[in-house]
Amino acid sequence: MEQDIIGKIVNAAVSHRKIVIILWVIGILLLTPVIISYTNHVSYSNAASGSSHSESTKASDILSKINPQNSSLTVVVSVPSANNLSIANSTLNFQKKIASSSLKYISTSESAFSVYESFLDELYGKYFPLINQTYSAVSNESSLIFKFPSSFYQQWMLYGYNSTEIYAAADRAGYTNSTSQNFFLSALNDSLKYYSQLGPYYNVYNATSVTAQTFDSSSQYTDIILKYGNLNNYSSYNYLIVQKAFLSLYGYSIPERVVYSAVNSANPGNFYVRNYGLSGAPSFIYKQYVSPDNTTYLISIILNVPQSYRGANDFYPAQSIVPQIRNYTSVFFHNQGSVTGNGAISYDLQSTQGDSFIGFIFTFVFLAIIVGLVLRSYISPILSIVLVSIATVLGYASVFIVGVIYEPVNYIVTYTLTAVLLGVSTDYLLFILSRFREELANGKTSEEAIRSSAEKSGKAVAISGLTVATSLGSLFFISGLNTWGPVLFIAVLLTVLAEITLLPALSALLGRRIFRKLPSTEIHKSIFYRAGQFSSKRRKAVLAAILIVAVPAVYFWFEAPVTYDLSGELPANLPSVIALNTVNEKFGGSALYPVFVIYNLSTPAFSGGNVSPVAYNEIASAQNYIKNTPGVTDIIGPSAANGSIQSSAFLFNNNRSVYFIVDLNYTPYSQNAIQSVQHLRDNSSFIVGGLTSGIIDLKDSSQQQYSVLEILIVAAIAIIIGVSFRSIKFPLIALSGVFISISWTLGILYVVITYILHESLIFLIPVILFIILMSLGNDFTVFLISRIKEEQEKHGFTEGLYRGMGGSGYVVTALGVILAASLGSLGLVPIAFLQQLGLAFAVSLLVDTFVIRSLYFPAMISLLRRKKEVIN
């Protein structure tokens, strides 16, 4: 049935070649608006999605209702010391500029300086009026007490403190013959009479004290002023005196600098921070915004929309404001400031995407050259460029379709999509044209040759395309890659449609002119003919050698250590990633990614205003359990001590639930962190959230999910190949061969990235490698099987096997190199995840091409021959 359908399609395309070409041209032109706008349906968000039933997701949902997290950007400033006045003023001026800007969606900004400012205003704000009132009273009182004595002391010093010059000094000090002045001078003479040995300052101060106690004894400030005042520049001590007066009279300890700020500014908190920086700031402010070594501090710019908010065409507010925020950062901090956060990373990724595609352009040209060399043709590279370009357009159309119908497409799939379409479109073109060239060499006319080759190879292309599309479509079921599946599925099927309609139409139109030279018909001289002959005759030895290497490789496939840390997948040279790495280095992973523990109480924490004894004991027990968990360094949350429950802000659900914020001494992706969080999760009373808990959920779900997915893919490919070629041995050979090459590849990849690149194997690599190579690797299988079966029908089992290998080996090798180059080009993208994937593809496809197809395949076909298949 498939052959009839494909045959009709191919014959119709050849018979109506001009109409087909015109229809494709019109179709591509109609897709122009789609191509222009497809990027509106690409998401550059790095937020990972998880199962809605996982423990970490449940915790996240609960916490989002208690304390909703809005979208934000983070400005990272690196300086010699965060606690200096120039940085304090630059930061506050920067925040002031942000607040007064016309940027949409910005709600507020926070830094250590602005938070400390608010903290001071909130802590001391109610005392500021009384501070000013007290300062005014103290200043007046201090002036009454010290003004004349202080001036006198300065003038007397000019007379060398001579006792005979006291009245001369008094005259120069503004003596008015007042009662208090006369009393002071009399007291001074008395003091000199009895205590002259104590020095001039003591005697003047003693006379001042006696005078004040005599004339100002009713004032509540007199004793404090005399205790802390000073004859020299007495007014400068008023701030200290106010501080001491507050403590003595009201029982409140107000720092002298706060007094100074309250007296000298209508905005005391701001004044304090601009003049004293973070002096006296509590540790929780430092911990959140300033690195432990005081060289890096953070400014958080908070938007008025949730982190998950996306507008029309996937508009991301945090991404849209990045250029202006960077401009402000440059103005106020010069080269010391940088911007990071999901919005900044998305902006940088989108800005650099075009640069990454330069590598694909070179690959594009390289593949066209390979096609020309293989087919010995000047025109075939042009056809390759045309078909690859059309496939790329169809790929972008697929992105548009999925983005409109389903959801915005993850940006990483655009790289994979380009690489896959480069490979499959070139492979399919080369397979069809090589067969066309071979039919011409056998003496057929151009019309006969294109109909025969397109019909025979068209079936193989259709089967291969269906296999590839089905396998890649299964990526839909992988969390985080759900948009990959439908995009690749649609794009591959549309590419197949172009290959079996447009390519035959163009080939029929151009005819023999496509090729400069036709191939030799002496197949037995081909190296692939001899390789097939060698492997078939020595099949047991060949298979034994391959299996000896395959067994440990297959074992390693199931036991390979992987990392769930996807933070390293981002290009390290992006400004936002450099800033993010600085934050991770300076603040530590736990500070950025704490663990959240939610605990439901059996009774409300408070009843009638009184602490519930049951709830008190439950909170204390939970607190102790968390505290005793290995690796826990700090707990923020409600505490049960001395019969009371403190930090009630961590209570919710009508005081029936509490949550704790837990810091670990480990990075969130480490095995130690996973073990500590697993210990918390083992307590069935807890609901544990945070990054590390999410990693545990991802690890648990992926092990089961991916195993089932791999089984389904193997079954689907086996059914398609088995039904298409009406044999069970071909699916067995094809699938086992590809899996051997994949397992070898994983071992090689692990050695390279661990011991040469010093990276860790990302957990998604094995499953994506399996899915994509199971599909693309079987391109070769379909092409090879179809040729071998065709030759065996003419020449018998053995000679047909040799001829099938000899006739298609050269082309299949070229196809393998093309796929290795196209998918290997992902290694040129500066994203660790894609670099690992590109290296894996290149290695696996080369192993598959030169070992599996050339040696394993003919050996297995010979070994699994049926009795009625006679070996000549």
C-alpha positions, -999 to 999 in steps of 0.1 A, spaced: 0 0 0 28 24 9 45 18 -24 14 25 -44 8 58 -26 44 69 -28 45 57 -65 15 78 -73 28 108 -56 62 106 -73 47 99 -108 23 128 -104 52 151 -94 73 140 -124 44 142 -148 33 177 -136 68 189 -127 62 225 -136 29 228 -117 46 212 -86 75 236 -87 51 266 -91 30 254 -62 61 251 -40 72 286 -49 38 300 -41 37 281 -9 71 294 3 61 329 -7 29 325 14 50 314 43 70 346 43 50 364 70 53 332 91 90 332 87 93 369 97 72 364 128 81 329 140 105 343 166 75 358 184 66 322 193 100 313 207 105 313 244 139 322 259 128 314 294 151 290 313 124 281 339 121 244 341 87 228 343 80 199 366 52 175 374 22 191 391 20 161 414 56 162 427 64 172 462 85 202 452 57 215 429 32 212 457 55 232 480 60 258 453 22 262 448 16 266 485 44 292 490 33 311 459 0 318 476 16 329 508 43 351 493 38 355 455 71 359 437 71 385 410 94 387 380 127 404 388 162 413 375 194 415 396 221 440 393 255 426 405 281 452 416 316 441 423 337 465 444 366 464 469 342 469 497 304 471 497 304 493 528 317 525 514 299 558 510 304 562 473 288 529 466 260 537 490 252 569 472 256 554 437 232 526 446 205 549 461 208 573 432 205 543 408 174 532 426 160 567 425 165 568 388 148 534 383 118 547 404 115 579 384 120 562 350 91 556 326 99 519 323 67 499 324 61 469 348 87 480 374 73 479 409 102 487 431 139 480 437 158 467 468 194 468 479 212 465 512 212 503 514 175 508 506 165 480 529 186 493 557 172 528 551 136 514 555 147 493 585 160 524 602 129 545 594 107 517 607 127 509 638 133 545 649 107 565 630 83 569 659 111 585 679 123 610 653 99 638 665 110 633 701 146 632 691 143 666 674 124 679 704 150 666 728 179 679 706 163 714 706 160 714 744 195 700 749 210 725 725 193 754 743 203 740 777 238 732 766 242 767 753 230 782 785 255 761 805 285 762 782 284 793 760 300 818 784 324 793 801 335 779 768 342 813 754 360 824 786 382 793 786 393 801 750 401 837 759 418 829 792 441 805 773 454 836 754 465 850 788 483 819 797 457 809 823 470 837 846 447 841 876 452 878 876 438 880 841 404 863 848 383 894 845 402 905 813 394 872 797 358 875 809 355 909 792 368 894 760 344 865 763 313 888 764 309 895 801 276 913 808 278 914 846 249 889 849 242 871 881 251 837 866 284 851 851 294 866 884 286 833 902 307 815 876 337 838 881 334 835 918 332 798 917 363 797 894 383 818 919 372 794 947 382 764 926 416 778 918 421 786 955 416 749 965 423 729 933 448 749 913 470 719 910 443 701 888 448 725 859 428 753 842 404 730 823 392 712 854 388 744 874 368 761 846 347 730 841 341 727 879 329 763 881 306 756 851 291 726 868 286 745 901 269 773 883 247 751 862 236 731 893 228 763 910 209 781 883 195 752 861 189 725 887 153 721 876 162 710 841 160 672 834 190 675 811 215 694 833 232 664 849 235 646 815 248 677 798 274 682 825 284 645 824 289 642 786 295 679 777 328 696 769 341 731 770 358 727 737 332 728 708 304 719 733 277 719 706 292 689 688 285 668 719 248 675 718 241 644 697 258 622 722 240 640 750 206 633 733 215 597 729 223 594 766 193 615 775 170 591 756 185 561 774 183 578 808 149 594 805 130 571 782 148 538 784 155 537 746 190 532 731 192 554 700 226 554 682 243 588 681 245 586 643 207 580 641 203 611 663 225 631 640 205 619 609 172 627 625 182 662 635 199 670 601 174 656 576 137 652 570 146 617 557 168 603 584 171 567 571 183 579 537 206 605 553 221 579 576 229 554 548 243 581 525 267 593 553 274 560 572 267 533 547 258 499 563 273 507 596 253 489 623 232 470 597 218 437 610 231 404 596 200 395 577 205 425 554 241 417 548 233 380 542 207 387 516 224 415 496 262 415 505 286 387 499 305 374 529 338 389 517 321 423 512 332 426 476 298 419 458 264 432 465 230 429 448 203 452 437 169 435 430 146 452 405 111 438 411 84 440 385 47 441 391 39 409 372 45 372 383 76 354 370 54 332 349 37 361 331 40 363 293 21 388 272 10 386 236 36 368 213 54 355 244 62 391 255 85 389 286 85 422 306 117 413 324 135 408 291 121 439 275 136 463 301 171 448 301 187 473 277 176 503 297 185 488 330 220 480 316 223 516 305 215 529 340 239 504 355 267 516 332 259 552 341 260 547 379 285 518 383 305 519 351 322 486 345 316 474 381 279 466 375 262 438 355 226 426 351 214 390 354 182 371 361 159 351 338 150 382 318 186 392 312 196 357 302 167 354 278 177 388 263 213 377 258 204 344 243 181 360 218 207 386 210 234 361 203 213 335 185 222 349 151 259 346 158 254 309 167 239 302 133 271 313 115 284 278 124 253 263 108 259 283 76 294 269 73 280 234 79 254 242 52 281 250 27 302 220 38 273 196 32 266 211 -2 303 205 -12 300 169 0 269 164 -21 288 178 -51 318 156 -45 298 124 -39 276 129 -70 304 145 -91 281 173 -100 280 211 -100 242 213 -100 235 189 -71 250 214 -45 226 240 -58 197 216 -54 210 208 -20 210 244 -10 174 248 -24 160 218 -6 178 226 27 166 262 25 131 250 20 134 225 48 146 253 71 116 275 61 93 245 68 110 241 102 104 277 111 68 273 99 65 243 123 78 265 152 50 290 142 23 264 141 33 248 175 37 283 190 2 294 179 -17 261 186 1 248 216 26 271 235 58 291 228 86 269 217 118 266 238 147 284 221 171 254 223 149 234 199 157 260 171 193 249 172 184 212 172 158 218 145 183 234 122 208 207 127 183 179 122 169 195 90 203 201 76 211 164 80 179 147 69 171 170 40 206 166 26 206 128 33 172 123 15 184 144 -14 216 126 -17 199 92 -15 174 100 -42 199 117 -66 225 90 -62 199 64 -72 189 86 -101 225 88 -112 228 50 -109 197 44 -130 211 67 -157 244 47 -156 224 16 -162 212 30 -196 178 43 -187 164 76 -201 161 106 -178 123 101 -176 126 64 -168 155 69 -144 139 96 -123 106 77 -121 123 45 -111 148 61 -87 122 84 -71 97 56 -67 121 31 -52 141 55 -30 110 76 -23 95 47 -4 127 44 17 127 81 23 90 80 33 96 51 57 127 68 71 109 101 75 80 84 93 105 66 116 124 98 123 93 120 128 77 94 152 108 91 173 115 128 175 78 134 182 82 114 214 102 142 229 68 157 236 65 134 266 98 147 282 93 174 308 110 206 296 113 193 260 75 191 253 77 217 225 106 198 208 84 169 199 57 185 178 81 209 161 104 182 149 76 159 140 59 184 117 92 197 103 105 162 93 72 152 77 70 185 57 107 179 46 98 144 34 69 159 14 94 183 -3 119 155 -10 93 132 -27 75 159 -47 97 189 -54 130 171 -58 116 146 -84 100 175 -102 133 195 -103 153 164 -113 129 156 -141 132 191 -153 170 192 -153 175 155 -163 210 142 -171 224 177 -169 225 174 -131 255 150 -133 289 157 -148 300 120 -147 280 88 -142 293 61 -118 309 28 -127 288 -2 -128 315 -25 -115 301 -29 -80 324 -58 -70 354 -35 -70 338 -13 -43 355 -14 -8 320 -17 7 314 -48 -15 346 -63 0 336 -52 35 302 -69 31 320 -101 18 345 -101 47 319 -96 74 295 -121 59 322 -149 57 336 -141 91 304 -132 107 310 -149 140 344 -134 146 332 -99 136 302 -101 159 322 -115 188 347 -86 185 319 -60 184 301 -76 213 332 -78 235 334 -41 234 296 -36 234 289 -55 267 307 -32 291 295 -2 270 259 -13 274 264 -18 311 279 17 314 248 31 295 226 20 324 250 31 352 266 63 338 268 90 365 250 122 354 244 156 367 210 174 371 227 208 371 215 226 340 229 259 351 261 251 332 243 247 299 243 285 293 270 302 272 297 312 297 306 344 278 271 360 281 271 391 304 241 378 323 258 344 328 290 359 340 270 379 365 251 348 375 283 329 381 296 357 402 266 355 424 269 317 427 306 321 436 303 349 460 270 340 478 270 303 474 242 281 460 224 276 492 219 314 497 203 316 463 185 283 464 174 276 500 152 247 510 116 253 521 100 231 546 62 233 551 46 217 582 9 214 589 0 216 626 -27 194 642 -42 225 659 -39 262 654 -8 278 669 -29 303 689 -62 299 706 -79 329 722 -46 348 720 -28 320 739 -1 297 726 -14 261 719 8 237 739 3 210 712 13 234 684 42 247 705 56 211 709 50 203 672 69 234 661 98 227 685 99 191 673 100 201 636 126 227 643 148 202 661 144 176 633 155 202 607 183 214 629 197 179 633 196 172 596 232 168 583 244 199 564 219 224 578 236 257 587 208 280 593 170 280 599 147 310 594 111 305 605 89 302 636 107 292 668 92 277 699 111 289 730 104 300 765 67 291 761 61 314 732 61 311 694 82 338 677 83 350 641 46 346 635 51 358 599 59 323 590 25 311 601 -3 308 576 -35 289 568 -52 304 599 -22 296 620 -26 259 612 6 257 590 42 269 592 71 271 569 109 272 574 136 285 552 167 262 555 202 269 544 226 240 536 263 239 536 263 223 501 256 235 466 220 226 456 231 201 429 256 182 450 250 146 462 254 158 498 226 184 493 204 157 477 210 134 507 202 162 532 169 171 514 160 135 511 163 132 549 139 160 552 115 145 527 116 112 546 96 130 573 61 124 561 49 154 580 69 178 558 63 191 524 98 200 511 104 225 483 132 243 466 157 235 438 172 204 454 138 189 462 129 196 425 160 177 414 150 147 435 115 148 419 130 152 384 154 123 391 127 100 403 102 108 375 128 107 347 141 73 356 106 58 351 94 82 324 124 78 302 125 40 305 89 37 293 96 63 265 126 44 253 106 11 252 78 28 232 103 43 207 120 9 202 86 -7 197 74 20 172 106 18 151 105 -20 152 69 -21 140 75 5 112 106 -13 99 92 -48 104 59 -40 86 76 -21 58 101 -49 50 79 -78 62 107 -93 84 114 -94 121 152 -97 116 156 -63 101 142 -44 132 164 -66 154 195 -59 134 187 -22 130 178 -15 167 206 -35 182 232 -19 159 221 16 167 220 8 204 256 -5 203 268 26 186 249 48 212 264 28 241 299 31 227 293 68 222 282 74 257 314 58 271 336 79 247 316 110 255 319 105 293 357 102 290 360 133 268 338 156 289 350 143 323 387 141 318 394 165 289 366 192 292 362 188 330 324 188 328 297 165 340 274 145 318 240 162 318 212 138 326 192 146 294 220 137 271 215 99 272 178 100 266 180 126 238 209 107 222 188 76 223 157 91 208 174 111 180 199 85 170 174 57 172 155 77 146 182 92 124 205 61 127 178 40 112 179 63 81 209 41 71 190 10 80 161 18 57 183 29 28 206 -2 32 178 -27 37 158 -14 7 189 -17 -15 200 -51 -2 165 -66 -6 163 -52 -42 197 -67 -51 188 -101 -34 157 -104 -56 180 -101 -86 212 -119 -75 203 -142 -46 209 -139 -9 247 -138 -7 256 -119 -39 226 -96 -33 240 -88 1 274 -80 -13 260 -59 -41 236 -41 -18 265 -32 4 287 -22 -26 259 -3 -44 248 17 -13 279 17 9 294 47 -7 262 67 -4 254 55 31 289 65 42 284 99 27 250 101 45 267 92 78 293 119 73 266 144 64 245 136 95 276 136 117 286 170 104 251 185 106 243 173 141 279 176 152 275 213 144 255 217 176 289 215 193 296 249 178 268 265 198 282 279 231 257 260 252 272 231 272 241 210 268 242 213 230 280 210 228 277 176 246 249 166 223 267 177 192 299 157 202 278 127 210 259 128 176 292 131 157 309 102 174 278 80 173 271 85 136 307 79 126 308 47 147 274 37 132 286 45 96 320 29 96 316 0 121 279 -9 125 268 -5 88 299 -17 72 307 -47 95 279 -55 120 251 -52 96 262 -77 69 274 -101 96 240 -101 114 221 -105 81 242 -135 72 238 -149 107 200 -145 108 193 -158 73 164 -181 69 168 -217 58 152 -211 24 177 -182 17 204 -202 -1 240 -189 2 257 -194 -31 
